Amino acid sequence: RETWERCWSWEGGVPQYFAEGEYEKFVGLRERVFRKYLASFSDVSEFGCGTGHNLETLRAPGRAVRGFDWSMSAVLRTRARGFKAEVFDMLHPDMRVKIAGAVLTIHALEQLGADWQPFLDYLRANKPILCVHIEPLEELYDESAHDQACLAYHRKRGYLVGYLTRLRELERLGEAEILEVTKSPFGGMNHDAYSVLVWRPL
């Protein structure tokens, strides 16, 4: 937690973890996803919002946009942009925090590793209309040498494990509907960080 507080306190407008040319590709993907899924929503909540740079693209008259992050430094940076923001621990969700409309995560679920169940329970209890994730999804790697190297990195870093598999189980049970699962045609330096997963609880 101390590392997160320190990093979010100094980070500039564009996050420092993007490789050369990667940010521009990400912006194009984000624009496509936001335009397709979020343009019609008047209420959007981003969990793991960082400094709020993704929320800027959602700012529009009549749209309520909120950010949540477990780092107070990130929350303060997001508030400085003019957004409502609150401290929220995705590992231990506060069920008293109510959300509606659409939920967004970008490179936030990845940090939960295998410990995403409490946050999934939170989403299902609130039943937002739509959940939009841009995250690394281990289930989408194939058997090629390249993908297996990326998968090894993914697992070494302790990134998201089993989330898509669980949503597919919930869909078979009639408790969720998956609207999109896409492996993006570009990635980061070491893995595919930009898979798109869109679903809604039923």
N, C-alpha and C positions, 0 to 999 in steps of 0.2 A: 504493500500500500504506500509506503514512503517513496518508493521509486515512481509510482504513478503520480503522486502529488508533485514530486520534483519535476518530472517531465512535462506535465500539463501546465506547470507554472511558467515555463519558458518558451514553450512551443509557439511558433509564429502562425500565420494564417494558413499555410499549407503544411500538413503534417510532415515531419522529417523522415518518416520511414518509407517514403516512396522512392523507387529507383528512377533513374533518368528516363523520361518518356512514359513512365507508368501512370503518373497522375493524370495526364491528358487522356489516356485510354479509360481510366477509371471514371473520369468526369463524363465521357461519352456514354458509358454504360449506365451510370447513375441517372443521367438525363433520360435515357430510354426507359428505365425502370420506373422512375418517378412519373414520367408523362403517361405511361401505360396504366399504372396502378394507383397512384396517389393524387392525380390532378383533380379528381372529383370529391376528395375528402375535405371536410371542413375542420377535422380534428386529427392531428398526427402526433404521435409520441415516439421519440427516438430514445432507445435505451443503449447506454454506452456512447453518449453523444460527444464525448471529448470536449473540444473547444466550441462546438456548435457549427463547424464549417459545413456540415451536410444540411443543417437546418436552414442555412441562408438560402439555399436553392428552393426551399419550400415556403419561404415567406411570401404571403399574398394577402390582400385585403379580405377580411372575413374568415380567414383560416386560423384556428388556434393551434399553435405549434409549441410543444414542450420538449425539454431535454431532461434525461435522467442519467446520472453517472455516479459511481461510488467514490469518485475523487472530488473533494470540495474545490480543489484548484480548477478542475474542469468545469464544475458548476458555476463558479464565479466568472470564468471566462465566457461561458455561454450566456450568463445573465448580462455581462457587459455588452453583448451583441444585441440586447433588447429582448431576449427570449425568457420565458419562464423556465426555470430549471430547479431540480431537486436532487439531493443525494439519494441514491437508491442502490442497494446491494443485490445484484442479480443472483448471487449464491444464496442469499437469505431474504427473499422478497417480502416486503411489508404488504400484506393483503389489504390493509386499510387504504392504500393508494389506489384510487380508481382511475381507469382509463376507458376510453371509448374510441370509436372510429378506427384508425389504422395504427399499427405498431411497426416501427422500423428498427432494424439493427444492421450495422455495417462494421464488420471486424470486431464485434463485441461478443457474440456467442462463442467465437473461437477461443476466447480467454477462459471459458467455463470448462473446457475439456470434456470430461465425462460427468460433470456435476451440473448438468442443465435441467434436471428433472424439477427442482423447485421453481425455476423460472417458467418452464412449460406448464406446470400446475397453475402458476399465477396467470398466465395468458388464458388458459382454458377456463379458469374461474371468472375472469373478467369478460371473456368472450368478445374481444374486439372484432370488428367486421372483417379485418384483413391483417395478416402478418407478412411483412416483406423483409427478407433477409438477404444480404450480400455477404457471404461467408465462405470459408474453405470447407468443403464437404468431402470427407474421406470416401464416401460411397461412390463418388463419381470418377475416381481414378481408375484407369484401365491397367492391363497387364504389361504395357510397354515399359521398357527400361527407364524412359524419361519419367513416366507417371509413378513408377515404383520408387524412384529416387525422391520425387516430390512427396510421396506418401511417407517415406522413411523420415523426411524432415518434419512433416506434419506431426507424426507420432512422437518424434524426439522432442518437439516443442510442447507437446501436450495439448494440441489444439482439439477442436470439437470432434467428439466421438459418439456415433450412434444416434444423433438427433434426427436425421432424415429417415433412418431405419424405423425409429419409433413413430414418426409422423405417418409413414406408410402403413404401419400396423394400425394406427388410429383410423386411417382412411378405410382400411378393410373392415374395421368394426363400425363404420358409419359415424365416427365421432370427429372426423376432420375431412376437409376437402383440399387437395393439393392442386393449385392452379398452374404452377410453373416450377420446373426443375431444369436449370440450364447450366452447363459447364461453360464458362466464358472462354473465348478463344485466346485469351492472354492471361498472364499471371504475374507474380512478383519474381524476385530474384531466385527464390528457392522452392516455391510451391504455387498452386492455383488458389489464389485468395479471393476470387471474384465470382464464385458460383452464385446463382440466383435461385432462391427458394421462396415461393409465395404460396401461402395457405391460409385457411380460415377454420376456426373451431366450429363444430356443429352441436 
